[in-house]
Amino acid sequence: MLTHKRLDEIIDEAMNGNSKNAGFTPELVHQICNDAREEFLAEDSLLRIQAPINICGDLHGHFADLIKALKVGGTPPMHKWLFLGDYVDRGNQGLEIVCLLFSLKLRYPNQIFLLRGNHETEEISGNFGFLEECRLKMNKNVWTAIDNVFDTLPIGALINTKIFCIHGGISPHLKDVNQIDNFDRPIKVPKNGLLTDLLWSDPDSSHQKFGDSPRGNTVTWGPKVANKFMTKNGLKMIVRGHQIAEAGYDYPFYPEKNVVTLFTSSSKLGKNPIDAAIMRVNPNLTVSFTILPVEIPQNRIPRRSSALNLPLETKSSISSSQYNFSAVPRSNNPRMSLSRSRRCSGSFHSLRPTLPTAPLKVRPLLNDE
């Protein structure tokens, strides 16, 4: 068992040092994974967390975005964090991300919370970049050890019983949010069904109920079934990741603001930088979004970080006078990301193992992971 002193050293080197692989070695990774499995298995599959807390969306192997998020939002033990999954693949530093997050969880188990994303599976991380990353940096056994931890990660979280956090979304099989507690971990993600929907499904404003998904293995869900689920479970908001939001956050059912997509990676498949955001849930359940600073070439003017303060209310529309912006948004609608304007790139894969490993060149669809 790693001591607090040793974990402090590991975390400090990873966040501030320039060591190879952020200071992680194969032996250390195995030790971290062994301890992390036990820590995650001691938690419920549905976490119950109290605000205030910061929320981080998909990182997809972009370690620098994780470091920026922690420095901007504040580090434990003074600040709590919930991570929505998709730590690996696409970027080339998924190994550093999971090792740092596992170390933070071991050191601050009551301040750091991790959920499982659809990329935290053997099949997906084995085909979309993370396995190859582990092989190049260390060996396949390291990937296997980390994948075994992925099988133990909690599935969802409730903040003050009112905000439901999940990687993908809801499911026609999910009537009561407490059903998530019934998952017996460690668990593999099946081809379809409740667990698959929780990690893979997407909101879709083009219809009201559940519909087919272009991903092929899950469903999409409209505002009517989302509102019905929230009403039945006494919820005010669903916070999820899984899709690119080029403004860092997105309201898929705008002008309703009770479903939020959060994305914390500033790059998509190595293309031009996009905004990466973190979300803050305050003690009174108001929420705010902060755009992380983006590194810009010298011949371009850097953008400032911006924050959006959103009171969490039951009303479906809130006056724009209630919002306070610290930077001029790029859209006429400051709460609508570019993905809501149909300008995001598409879904990169389904569970069908027919695509090559990243980087990928694919035709655009209307949703992303």
N, C-alpha and C positions, 0 to 999 in steps of 0.2 A: 504494500500500500504506500503510495507516494505521500510524503509528509507535506504539511502546509508550507514549510520552508522551501522544500524542493519545488513545489508547485509555483510558489512566488518567483523562484529563479527561472522556471520554464516560461511562465507568462511574461516576465520582464524581458527575457531574451527574444521571445517571439514578437513582442510589440515594439521593442525599441532597438533590437540588434540587427546586424546585417549578416548573420551567420547563414551558412548554407542550409536550405530547407527550414529557415527560421529556428535553427538549433535542434530540430527533431532528428533523431536517429532511429533506425529500425528497432533497436532494443527498447528505446524510450517509447516509441509508438505502441509496441506490444504491451508495455506496462500501463500506459495510459488507457488503452482499450480494455484491458482486463479490469481495471478499476472502474472505468466508465460504465461498462455493462452492468455491474452491480448497482451503481448509483441510479441508472435509468430504470432498472427493474424494480427498484424500491419505490418508484413513483407510480401514480395512477395513469392509465391510458388517457384519461381526460383530466388535465391539470386544472386545479382551482387556484387562481392567483389574484392577489389584491393590487389595485392601483395605488400609487403611480408606477408606471412601467413604460419602458421603451420597447418598440416592436421593430424588428428587422425582417425585410422580405428576402427574396431570392438573392443569393450571392454568386452562385455559379462559378466558383473557382477564382474569384477576384479578391484576393487577400487584402489588397490596398483599400478596397471599399469597406471591408470589415474593420480595419484599423481606423479609418476615418470615421466610421459610424460610432465606434467606441469612444473616440476622442471627442467627437462633437456631442454625442448624447450623454457621455459620462460613464465612467467605469465602476464596476462593483468594488466594494460593498455599498457605496453610497447610491448607486443607481441599479435598478433591476432591468433585466432584458428578457424578451421572448423572441426566439428566432423561428421563422415559419417554414424552414426546410429549403431544399435545393441548394445545398452547400457546395456540391461538386459538379464536375463536367463543364464543358464549354471553355472556361478559363483554365489556366495552367497551375493554379495554386490551391486546388481543393484540398490537398493533403495538409497544407499549413492551416487552412481554415478549420477543418474538423479537429485537428490536433489541438489548436488553440482553444476552440470552443469546448472540447471535452475537458481540457485542463481547467478552464474557467468554471465549468460545471463542478468539477471535483473540488476546487478551492472554495467556490461560493454556491453551494447547492441550493440555497434559498433565494438567490438573486439572479441566477442564470437558468433559463428554461429553453429546451430545444424540442421542436416538433419534427416529425418525419415528413419529407417531401417525396414526390414521385421519383426523384433521382436517387433517393437513398434506398436503392434495391440492387440486388445482385445483377439482374438482367439489364437495367438501365445504366448503372454506373460501369458495368462491364462492357458496354457497347458505345458509350458516348464520351469517352475520354479519360475517366478517372482511373480505370484499370491500367491504361497505358501510362498515365502520369506516375502511378505508383511503381510500375515496372522500371521506368526510366530513372526515377529518383532513388528507389530502394529495391523492392522485389514484390512479387505477386502475393507473398504471405502477408505483407503489410496491408494490401488491399483486402484480403480475406478477413483479417482481424478487424479492420474498420467496418466492413460489410456486416460482420457479426454484431457489431454495436448498433448499426442501423436498424437491425431487426428488433432492437429493444427500445427504440425511441418512442416517447408518447405520441399520440395521434392528434389530439386537439387540446384546446385550453379555453377556459371561461375566466374572464376578468370581471371580478365583482358580480358574478352570475349574470351579467348583462351583455357582455361583448364576447361573441363566439369567434375563436381564432382557429383556423384550419389551413392546410396548405392549398387544397383545391377548392372544395365547396361541399354543398349538401348533396343528398341522395334521396331517391324515392324510397329507399330502404330505411332511411333515418327519420323516425317519427319523434323520438325523444332523444335529446342531446346526450342524456346519460347512458344511452345504448353503447356509446364509445367505451365506457368502462368495462364492457363485456369482452373486449379483445384480450386474449391471453397471450402476452408477449413472453419471449421473442416470437415473432410472427413474420411469415413471408407474405408478400402482397400477391393475391391471386390475379387471374386474368380479368376478372370482373367481379361485381358485387359491391357491398357496402364499403369495405376498406379501400377498394380501388377507386370508387367514386369520391371518397373523402380526399384522396390524394390527387385525383386526376380531373374532376369535373370543373366546368367553367360556367359563369353567368352568361346569359345571352338575352339581350333586350329585344330581340326580334320575335320572341314568343313569350307567352305568359307562364306556361307550365314546364314540365320536363320534356326534353327533346333529344334527338340523336346528336352525337358529337362527331365532328370530323376527325377527332383523335381515334375513333373506332372502338374504343374499349370502355367507354364511360358515357355520361350524359351531359347535357347542358340544362340549365335551369333559369327560368324567367322570374320576373319580379313578383308575380302572383304567388308562386309556390315559396319563394324566399320570404315574403311577408307572412304567409301562413305559418311557415316553420318558426319564424321569430316570434309571432304572436303566441303560438302554442307553448313555446319554451320560455316565454318571458324575456326575450332578448331585444336589445335596441340596435345591435349592429353585428354584421359579419365582417371579419377582417381576414383576408386571404392573400396568397401570393400567386405563383404558378403561371402568370402571364406578364409579358413585358408591358410596362406602363412608361412611355417615353418621357413623361413629366415626373416620373418617380412614384406617382400614385394616380389612381383612376377611380371614378364612380361609374361603374358599368350600367347602372340604372338611373343615371342623372336625368331629371333633377332630384330624384330621391337620392339620399346620401347615407342610406343605412347599409350599403355594401361597399367595401373598399378593397381595391387591389393594390398591393404594395410591392414595389420592386426596388432592390437596393444594390443592384449591379449596374455600374456606369458603362457597361459595354455589352453589346449583343453580337455574338459571333465575330468579335474582333473588328466590328465596324466603328464608325465615328462614335464618340462618347455620347451617352444619353444621360438624363438626370437620374440620379439615384436618391431615394428618399428613405427616411426613417420616420416612424410615427410615435408620438408621445401620448399616453393616456394619463390624464391628471387625476388626482384623488376624487374630484367631483364628476369624473367621467367625461369632461370635455377632452377633445383630442386635437393635436396639432401635428403638422408635417414639416419636416426640415429637409431641404434639398442639400445634399452633401456637396462640398466644393469639388469642382472638376478641374483636373490639370489640363491646361490649354496651351498649345504652342505659342511661342513668344509673339508671333505676328497676329494673334487674336486677342480680343479683349476678354478677360475672364468674367464669368458670371458670378454674382453674389449668391450666397445661400439664401433661401427664402423659406418662410414659415407660414402656414395657414392654420388659423385657430378656428376650430369647428366645435360649437356646442353640440353635445349629443342630446338631441331632442326627439320626441316621438312624432313631431310634425314632419310631413313629407317635403316641405319647402321652408327655407330659412332665408330671410332677407340678406342681400349682399352687404348691407351696412353692418352686419354682425361680424364681418371678416376683417382681419388686419393683415396686410401684406407688407413684407419688408423688401420685396423686389418686384419689378414689373414682370408679370407673367408673359410667356410667349404666345398665349392664345387669347382670343377675345373672352373666352370663358376660363377664368383662372383655376377652376376646379375640374376642368375636363382635360385629360391628357391627350397626347397625339393619338394614342391607341383608340380613343373614343371617336376620333375623326377618321378612323379606318386607315391610319397611316402607320400602323405597327406591322412588323413582319409576322409571319404566320406560325402555326403550330409545326414544330420541327419533327415530331414523331408521334406514333402511337405505340402501344405495346407490341405491335407486330415487328419482329426483329428483322426488318428488311432493309434498313438504312445503314449506310457506312458510319464509321466513327467520325466524331467532330474533327475539323470544322466541316460543316455541311453547306451545300448550296441547294436550296429547295424553293419551290414555288410558294408565294405568300398566301396565307389564309387570313381569317379574321381574328384569330386568337393566337396566343403564344403561351409558352410555358413560363 
